[in-house]
Each structure stands twice: as structure tokens, then as C-alpha cells.
Amino acid sequence: MSDIKMTIIDREGQRHEVDAPTDMNMNVMEVCKAYDLPVQAVCGGMAMCATCQCYIISDHDLGERNDDEEALLTGHYAELFQRFDISESTFLESYRWWYTQPAAMDALLQEAAEALTAMERISVQSETDERKR
């Protein structure tokens, strides 16, 4: 089986074209690390923290989530549904719409990457300021 071509958009909004080997049983986090892309992966990819969480847009069959993935995502999304007072069906309808709008999704991902970068810079600056005190 041949490698899988992937486009990874990092938190800075930069696109990285990578080849993911299919003969090494690597997950997306491991592929990112192999290409020295910035991935937090606080728990080392043990499905405990979601700091390496990614969003996949693909027409390919990606298979079913394993039990660990399902439990982590179910808990994470349940918290979001409750916090923002939305139902799972509303989320799924929105998700399906975005999936059919790749240009809009690209723009949203770029905006999200910029917002996350700005938030991280503020956080780092706050920690630096705190240490100076």
C-alpha cells in the first residue's frame, strides 16, 4: 500500500504537505511529530488529554473510532454541548453543513489558527510577566 498524502494546517495557519506511511501503523499525531510539526500531546498520545486533537476532512473511509477515542470525544463534546446549550443533533447538522463547504472550512480553520496563536502568545506573555514579579 502506498503512502497517504496529507495536508496539515498548523496553529499558525501554515500548510504542510506530508506523506504518511501506511506500513508503520502511525497515527496523525505521530506523523506530525515525525515531520517536527508542533504538537503538544501532553499525555503522549494515550487518549487522556486531547491536546493533540485534530480535525480531519476526508472523503476516505477512516474506519470507526476505538473505545478510548469514543469515550474521550463523547465526554469532551458532552461538556461543550452543556456549556453552550446546544443539542447533539444541532451540532451534527452544523458539522454536516461545514463538511460540504470546504472553502468556508478552510477560512474558518485559518481564523481559528490565528485566534489560537494569539491566545497562546497572550498566555506565554502572562507567564513571563508572572515570573518577573
C-alpha positions as a Markdown table, in Angstrom:
| # | Residue | x | y | z |
|---|---|---|---|---|
| 1 | Met | 0.0 | 0.0 | 0.0 |
| 2 | Ser | 1.3 | 3.5 | -0.8 |
| 3 | Asp | 1.8 | 6.4 | 1.5 |
| 4 | Ile | -1.1 | 8.7 | 2.2 |
| 5 | Lys | -0.8 | 12.4 | 1.2 |
| 6 | Met | -1.9 | 14.7 | 3.9 |
| 7 | Thr | -2.2 | 18.5 | 4.2 |
| 8 | Ile | -1.8 | 19.6 | 7.8 |
| 9 | Ile | -2.7 | 23.1 | 8.8 |
| 10 | Asp | -0.8 | 24.1 | 12.0 |
| 11 | Arg | -1.9 | 26.6 | 14.6 |
| 12 | Glu | 0.0 | 29.4 | 12.7 |
| 13 | Gly | -2.2 | 28.6 | 9.7 |
| 14 | Gln | 0.7 | 27.2 | 7.7 |
| 15 | Arg | 0.0 | 24.3 | 5.4 |
| 16 | His | 2.4 | 21.3 | 5.5 |
| 17 | Glu | 2.2 | 18.6 | 2.7 |
| 18 | Val | 3.3 | 15.3 | 4.2 |
| 19 | Asp | 3.4 | 11.7 | 3.3 |
| 20 | Ala | 2.1 | 9.3 | 6.0 |
| 21 | Pro | 3.4 | 5.8 | 5.7 |
| 22 | Thr | 0.8 | 3.1 | 5.7 |
| 23 | Asp | 3.2 | 0.3 | 6.7 |
| 24 | Met | 4.1 | 1.7 | 10.1 |
| 25 | Asn | 0.8 | 2.0 | 11.9 |
| 26 | Met | 1.3 | 5.7 | 12.7 |
| 27 | Asn | -1.5 | 7.9 | 13.9 |
| 28 | Val | -1.8 | 11.5 | 12.9 |
| 29 | Met | 0.0 | 12.8 | 16.0 |
| 30 | Glu | 2.9 | 10.5 | 15.3 |
| 31 | Val | 3.1 | 11.7 | 11.7 |
| 32 | Cys | 3.1 | 15.3 | 12.8 |
| 33 | Lys | 5.9 | 14.6 | 15.3 |
| 34 | Ala | 7.9 | 12.7 | 12.6 |
| 35 | Tyr | 7.8 | 15.9 | 10.5 |
| 36 | Asp | 8.7 | 18.0 | 13.5 |
| 37 | Leu | 5.4 | 19.8 | 13.5 |
| 38 | Pro | 4.4 | 21.5 | 16.7 |
| 39 | Val | 2.1 | 19.1 | 18.6 |
| 40 | Gln | 1.6 | 19.3 | 22.4 |
| 41 | Ala | 0.5 | 15.7 | 23.0 |
| 42 | Val | 0.8 | 16.2 | 26.8 |
| 43 | Cys | -0.2 | 12.6 | 27.5 |
| 44 | Gly | 2.0 | 11.2 | 24.7 |
| 45 | Gly | -1.0 | 10.1 | 22.6 |
| 46 | Met | -2.6 | 7.9 | 25.3 |
| 47 | Ala | -6.1 | 9.4 | 24.6 |
| 48 | Met | -6.2 | 11.2 | 28.0 |
| 49 | Cys | -5.9 | 14.9 | 27.4 |
| 50 | Ala | -7.0 | 15.9 | 23.8 |
| 51 | Thr | -4.0 | 18.3 | 23.3 |
| 52 | Cys | -3.2 | 16.5 | 20.1 |
| 53 | Gln | -6.8 | 16.6 | 18.9 |
| 54 | Cys | -7.1 | 17.3 | 15.2 |
| 55 | Tyr | -9.9 | 17.7 | 12.7 |
| 56 | Ile | -9.9 | 15.5 | 9.6 |
| 57 | Ile | -11.6 | 16.5 | 6.4 |
| 58 | Ser | -11.5 | 13.5 | 4.0 |
| 59 | Asp | -13.6 | 11.6 | 1.5 |
| 60 | His | -11.8 | 8.4 | 2.6 |
| 61 | Asp | -13.2 | 5.7 | 4.9 |
| 62 | Leu | -11.3 | 6.4 | 8.1 |
| 63 | Gly | -12.8 | 3.4 | 10.0 |
| 64 | Glu | -14.6 | 3.5 | 13.3 |
| 65 | Arg | -13.3 | 5.2 | 16.4 |
| 66 | Asn | -11.9 | 2.9 | 19.0 |
| 67 | Asp | -13.4 | 2.8 | 22.5 |
| 68 | Asp | -10.8 | 5.2 | 24.0 |
| 69 | Glu | -11.3 | 7.7 | 21.2 |
| 70 | Glu | -15.1 | 7.5 | 21.5 |
| 71 | Ala | -15.1 | 7.9 | 25.3 |
| 72 | Leu | -12.8 | 10.9 | 25.2 |
| 73 | Leu | -14.7 | 12.6 | 22.4 |
| 74 | Thr | -18.1 | 11.8 | 24.0 |
| 75 | Gly | -17.0 | 13.4 | 27.3 |
| 76 | His | -15.5 | 16.4 | 25.6 |
| 77 | Tyr | -18.4 | 17.1 | 23.3 |
| 78 | Ala | -20.9 | 16.5 | 26.1 |
| 79 | Glu | -19.2 | 19.2 | 28.1 |
| 80 | Leu | -19.3 | 21.6 | 25.1 |
| 81 | Phe | -23.0 | 20.8 | 24.4 |
| 82 | Gln | -23.8 | 21.6 | 28.0 |
| 83 | Arg | -21.6 | 24.7 | 28.2 |
| 84 | Phe | -23.0 | 26.2 | 25.0 |
| 85 | Asp | -26.5 | 24.8 | 25.5 |
| 86 | Ile | -26.7 | 23.0 | 22.1 |
| 87 | Ser | -28.0 | 19.6 | 21.3 |
| 88 | Glu | -26.1 | 16.8 | 19.7 |
| 89 | Ser | -28.4 | 17.0 | 16.7 |
| 90 | Thr | -27.8 | 20.7 | 16.2 |
| 91 | Phe | -24.1 | 20.0 | 16.3 |
| 92 | Leu | -24.3 | 17.2 | 13.7 |
| 93 | Glu | -26.4 | 19.4 | 11.4 |
| 94 | Ser | -23.8 | 22.1 | 11.6 |
| 95 | Tyr | -21.0 | 19.6 | 11.1 |
| 96 | Arg | -22.6 | 18.1 | 8.0 |
| 97 | Trp | -23.0 | 21.6 | 6.5 |
| 98 | Trp | -19.4 | 22.6 | 7.1 |
| 99 | Tyr | -18.2 | 19.3 | 5.7 |
| 100 | Thr | -19.9 | 20.2 | 2.4 |
| 101 | Gln | -18.3 | 23.6 | 2.3 |
| 102 | Pro | -14.5 | 23.1 | 2.0 |
| 103 | Ala | -13.7 | 26.7 | 1.1 |
| 104 | Ala | -15.7 | 28.0 | 4.1 |
| 105 | Met | -14.0 | 25.4 | 6.3 |
| 106 | Asp | -10.5 | 26.5 | 5.1 |
| 107 | Ala | -11.3 | 30.1 | 6.0 |
| 108 | Leu | -12.7 | 29.1 | 9.4 |
| 109 | Leu | -9.6 | 26.9 | 10.1 |
| 110 | Gln | -7.3 | 29.8 | 9.2 |
| 111 | Glu | -9.3 | 32.1 | 11.5 |
| 112 | Ala | -9.2 | 29.5 | 14.3 |
| 113 | Ala | -5.4 | 29.0 | 13.9 |
| 114 | Glu | -4.9 | 32.8 | 14.1 |
| 115 | Ala | -7.1 | 33.1 | 17.2 |
| 116 | Leu | -5.3 | 30.1 | 18.9 |
| 117 | Thr | -1.9 | 31.6 | 18.1 |
| 118 | Ala | -3.0 | 35.0 | 19.6 |
| 119 | Met | -4.3 | 33.2 | 22.7 |
| 120 | Glu | -1.1 | 31.2 | 23.1 |
| 121 | Arg | 1.0 | 34.4 | 22.8 |
| 122 | Ile | -1.0 | 36.1 | 25.5 |
| 123 | Ser | -0.7 | 33.1 | 27.8 |
| 124 | Val | 3.1 | 32.9 | 27.3 |
| 125 | Gln | 3.4 | 36.7 | 27.9 |
| 126 | Ser | 1.3 | 36.4 | 31.1 |
| 127 | Glu | 3.5 | 33.5 | 32.3 |
| 128 | Thr | 6.7 | 35.6 | 31.5 |
| 129 | Asp | 5.3 | 38.6 | 33.3 |
| 130 | Glu | 4.3 | 36.5 | 36.3 |
| 131 | Arg | 7.9 | 35.1 | 36.6 |
| 132 | Lys | 9.4 | 38.5 | 36.5 |
| 133 | Arg | 7.4 | 39.5 | 39.6 |
